[in-house]
Amino acid sequence: LMQEASESCYNTIKESWSEIDKVAAQSNGLYLLSKKFKTCKPLKNASDLKEYLDSLYSVAAQYDRPPKYPVNVVCNGIDGALKGKDILGRIFSGVVAELVIPIGRGSNDTMFYAAPFDLKEYSDSCKEYYGVSPRPHWITTYYGGHHVKEVLNRFGSNIIFSNGLRDPYSTGGVLENISTSIVAVKTKKGSHCLDIVSPRDDDPNWLVLQRNIEIEIINEWIMKYYQDL
């Protein structure tokens, strides 16, 4: 989404990770980064800053909804920074035990730095901070997520899987109908949970249509229920 919004913004973010590491490696690097990004507390390592920025960009993409479109806001801030600013200066201008979500990235072929998911590191962190060891396979064991289509087709009914394809999580979503009552409703320009956000007068037509489709499906379920009584 960042690349779609602005190629220069995308490239600036992509280059910023190595720049952060480069500055952090200097004797007073963490002080410089803390001052540059006006952190509430002095940075203890570069990872804290990178993880914060990573989260900010990810959430902007996840909830890239009208009317403001956070991705555009972030990129406008980065691209609109004063000429002559370095990479980190432009970045700062844009920034002003059972549910284990294995979020990670492999090779550095996107604007993000490479950060493959490490289950051992994740588990050790949970144990250190919360005194609890995660159960990474509990969800799929309990709900049968290994073969979600097969399980839902056998035991599920009356489910709408709604996906906005601008939401990064949509790649792991159910994007096709499983049965006549387990259906996928997707919108090309939709973001995370946009269809259940309170309606606005300036909602685009495609969003209004998506909600109407879902309401129609639910009404059909209710009618069938009463017919079968």
GIKA-V845443 format. One record per pair of residues at least 24 apart in sequence whose C-alpha atoms are under 10 Angstrom apart, sorted by the first residue. I is the first residue (numbers start at 1). J is the second residue. If there is no record, write none. Layout:
i->{I I}
j->{J J}
This chain:
i->{1 1 1 1 1 1 1 1 1 1 2 2 2 2 2 2 2 2 2 3 3 3 3 4 4 5 5 5 5 5 5 6 6 6 6 6 6 7 7 8 8 8 9 9 9 9 9 9 9 9 9 9 9 9 10 10 10 10 10 10 11 11 11 12 12 12 12 12 12 12 12 12 13 13 13 13 13 13 13 13 13 13 13 13 13 13 14 14 14 14 14 14 14 15 15 15 15 15 16 16 16 16 16 16 16 16 16 16 17 17 17 17 17 17 17 17 17 17 17 17 18 19 19 19 20 20 20 20 20 20 21 21 21 21 22 23 33 36 36 36 36 37 37 37 37 37 37 37 38 38 50 50 51 52 53 53 53 53 54 54 54 56 57 57 57 58 58 58 59 59 59 60 60 61 61 61 61 61 61 62 62 62 62 62 62 62 62 62 62 62 62 63 63 63 63 63 63 63 63 63 64 64 64 64 64 64 64 64 65 65 65 65 65 65 65 65 65 65 65 66 66 66 66 66 66 66 66 66 67 67 67 67 69 97 97 97 97 97 97 97 97 97 97 98 98 98 98 98 98 98 99 99 99 99 99 99 99 100 100 100 100 100 100 101 102 148 148 149 149 149 149 149 149 150 152 152 152 153 153 153 153 153 154 156 156 157 157 157 157 158 158 158 158 158 158 158 159 159 159 159 159 160 160 160 160 160 161 161 161 162 162 162 162 162 162 162 162 162 162 162 163 163 163 163 163 163 163 163 163 164 164 164 164 164 164 164 164 164 164 165 165 165 165 166 166 166 167 167 167 167 168 181 181 181 181 183 183 184 185 185 185 185 186}
j->{57 60 61 62 64 71 72 166 167 168 57 58 60 61 71 72 74 75 111 71 75 110 111 71 72 71 72 73 74 75 76 71 72 75 76 78 79 75 79 75 78 79 72 74 75 76 77 78 79 80 90 91 94 111 75 78 79 110 111 112 87 110 111 75 78 79 86 87 88 90 91 111 53 54 57 75 78 87 88 90 91 94 110 111 112 113 87 108 109 110 111 112 113 87 88 111 112 113 50 86 87 88 89 90 91 111 112 113 46 47 49 50 53 54 87 88 111 112 113 114 113 86 87 88 46 47 49 50 87 88 45 46 47 50 46 88 88 88 89 91 92 88 89 91 92 93 95 96 92 96 112 113 113 95 91 92 95 112 111 112 113 95 94 95 112 112 167 168 167 168 192 167 191 166 167 168 169 191 192 164 165 166 167 168 169 170 190 191 192 193 194 164 166 167 168 190 191 192 193 194 164 166 167 189 190 191 192 194 164 166 167 189 190 191 192 193 194 197 203 189 190 191 194 200 202 203 204 207 200 202 203 204 191 123 126 127 130 132 133 134 135 136 138 133 134 135 136 137 138 139 134 135 136 137 138 139 140 134 135 136 137 138 139 136 136 174 178 174 176 177 178 179 182 178 178 179 182 178 179 180 181 182 179 181 182 181 182 183 221 182 183 217 218 220 221 222 183 184 217 218 221 184 185 214 217 218 185 186 214 186 187 190 192 193 194 195 196 210 211 214 187 188 189 190 191 192 193 194 195 188 189 190 191 192 193 194 195 207 210 189 190 191 192 190 191 192 191 192 193 194 192 217 218 220 221 214 217 214 210 211 213 214 210}
